[in-house]
């Protein structure tokens, strides 16, 4: 019913701790600093714009089309475009 328990080696444990203290610790510290010193409304807007900005920058750096990445933001539209034009038949 349950997955078997995972056992971490000493190296894996050190990597997990390094991730917690390094990038994650830095991100939480900077978030706290920004909320204490900055405008919370602007910080909220920037935080919510992060997925769009990061995807756009990825597309620009990788020279890919934004249409490739659009499906992550507009999945229903991407599915509709992929399935072709839809035709509705009017019932009289």
N, C-alpha and C positions, 0 to 999 in steps of 0.2 A: 504494500500500500504506500509506503514512504520510500523515498530514495535512500540509498545507503549514506551514512554519515561521511562527510569529507574530512580528511585529516590534512592539516597544513604542515609543511616542513618548516624548519627554522628560517630558511631563506624566504619562503612564501610569507611567513609571518612578518619578517622584516620589510618585505615589499609592501604589505598592507599597511603597516605602521608608517612607512615612508610616504605612501600616497595620502594617508590621513594628515600627516604633519606638513607635507609639502604643498601640492596643489590645492587640496581641499581646505587645509588650514589657512592658506593664503587667501583663498576665495572668501571664506567666512570672515576673516579679519577685514578684508577690503570692503565687503558688503556692510559690515557693522560700522566701519569708518565712514563710508559714504552716507549711510542713513543718519549718522550723528552730525556730520558736517555739511551735507548737501540738502538739496530740495527733494523731499520724498516723492513728490509728484513726478519730477523729471526722472528720478531713479526708477520709479515704477514703470514709466513709459519705456525707458531704455532696457529694462529687464524683460519686458514683454516683447520688445523688438529684437531681442537677441537671436531667436531662431531665424527670422527673416534676414537679418544682417549677416549672420554667419553663413547661411546658405548662399546668399548673393556673393559674398566674398569668396566662398569656395568655387562658385561657378566662374567668377572673374579670374581667379588664380589658375584654375584648371582649364581655362579657355573653353569651357563647355557651355552649352546653351542653357538658358534659364528654364526652358521648357522641360528639360530633363528633370529638374529639381522641383518644378511646379506641382507635381503630383503629391509632394509631401505637405503642401499647403492647401491644395484644392483637390482632394481625392475624388470627390463626386464628379467634378468637371473633367478630371483626367480619365475617369472610367467612362464617362459619356463620350468623350472625344475618341477614346480607344475603341469603343463599340460601334462607332459610326453614327450617321444621322438617324434620329428616331422619327418615325412617322406615326402620327396618331390618326386613326380613322374616326371620322365624325359619325355618330349614330343619329339617325333621323327617326 
